Amino acid sequence: MLAIINVNIVLLDSIIFDGTLLVSEGRIASFGRGDAVSVPENARIYDGKGAYLAPGLVDIHSHAGGTHWFHKQPEHAAEVHLSGGVTSICPALYFNLTKNEYLSAIRLIREASVRGAGRIIRGIYLEGPYLNPKFGCDAENNQWAGSIRKEEYLPIIEEAAGFINVVCLAPEREGIHGFVDDVKQIIPDARLAVAHSEASPQEIEALIPRGLCIATHHTNATGDRIKYPECRGVCVDEAVNFNRDIYAELICDERGIHVDPYMLRLIRKIKGDDRLILISDACVFDGPIPPGYEGVSDINFDHVGEIAGSKLTLNRACLNMMRHTGAGICDIFRFASTNPARAIGLESRGEIRLGAVADLILVDHRMNVHKVFLEGVEHGER
């Protein structure tokens, strides 16, 4: 048994100061104020030295870690995120991959998920293939801008069966409902996400009963439908804000470029704290920095200077969210642990509670990660 003592335990809506938490067989066995928890004599003691003990971060949307693409070097990418406190991650595959590249990537990532840092991989986040070709970085390399063809996508869905969490799509694409039919037949519990889209609210809402419950990087790569020149139209962002069934992913960079700080606060007010998900959307692009972005260090740009995801790890995104919105430590772990875990069905992770998997991290007040535990085992132990 492991006893983590002298910690401030972060719960959904409260903090236990001067706490102790016990881990047995990889699960949380007990926790509470230090003077109220009986530590067995044979327990191994880990002194948290007053740090916050919180659930491991859950990043459901990341293409890379550091300089490593998940579809090329999944274990190396996973190690970067694990060091940043992420204990569950969904590698994202983009529309710039061909069918054969998708198939190879799924196999490679699945193999990596059973060893080393790759054990934090929980399944695939399929950001494509069928998004709106008007939106998104690296658009010139979109391999899927043509018609939706069953013979092209079906092998990908079949290969990913049992190892996929989220399938992104643009609801306005012609033939998308046939694609959804096949996805749900092969992977009934797959979550759908509206992504890179200019769909109407009605087109989005029609897919909610089919499992559409996530908005990919909310307010980024979305269009607008304006019926009258004098009036603001309603489109993806408005539909996501209106429908509580949809979780809103947010990329929270240091300068508030992906999502303006005022917009972050507005989305939080509308959606509520139980429907926000922080993501890294980490990528590896090295394009030219366009005018006005000098000194930006946590955003990527593609070869034409288009914003292309981030260089974030999720603990940095958490700090930025605190800075931009005033969110507290409990709020942050709701956004970056509990909500994403619930969104993709990781019922035993993302929260400190009795019986939950002991994926835990120790952090300070600025979200610097001091220690990571995977199923109660310190990262790096052998």
Buried (B, 14 or more C-beta within 10 A) or exposed (E): BBBBBBBBBBBBEEBBEEBBBBBBEBBBBBBBEBEEBEBEEEBEEBEBEEBBBBBBBBBBBBBBBBEBBBBBBBBBBBBBBBBBBBBBBBBBBBBBBEBEBBBBBBEBBBEBBEEBBBBBBBBBBBBBBBBBBBBBBBBEEBBBEEEBEEEBBBBBBEBBEEBBBBBBBBBBBEEBBEBBEBBBEBBEEBBBBBBBBBBBBEBBBBBBEBBBBBBBBBBBBBBEBEEEEEEEEBBBBBBBBBBEBBBBBBBBBBBBBBBEBEBBBBBBEBBEBEBBBBBBBBBBBEBEBEEEBEEBEBBBBBBEBBBBBBBBBBBBBBBBBBBBBEBEBBBBBBBBBBBBBBBBEBEEBBBBEEEBBBBBBBBEEEBBBBBBBBBBBEBEEE
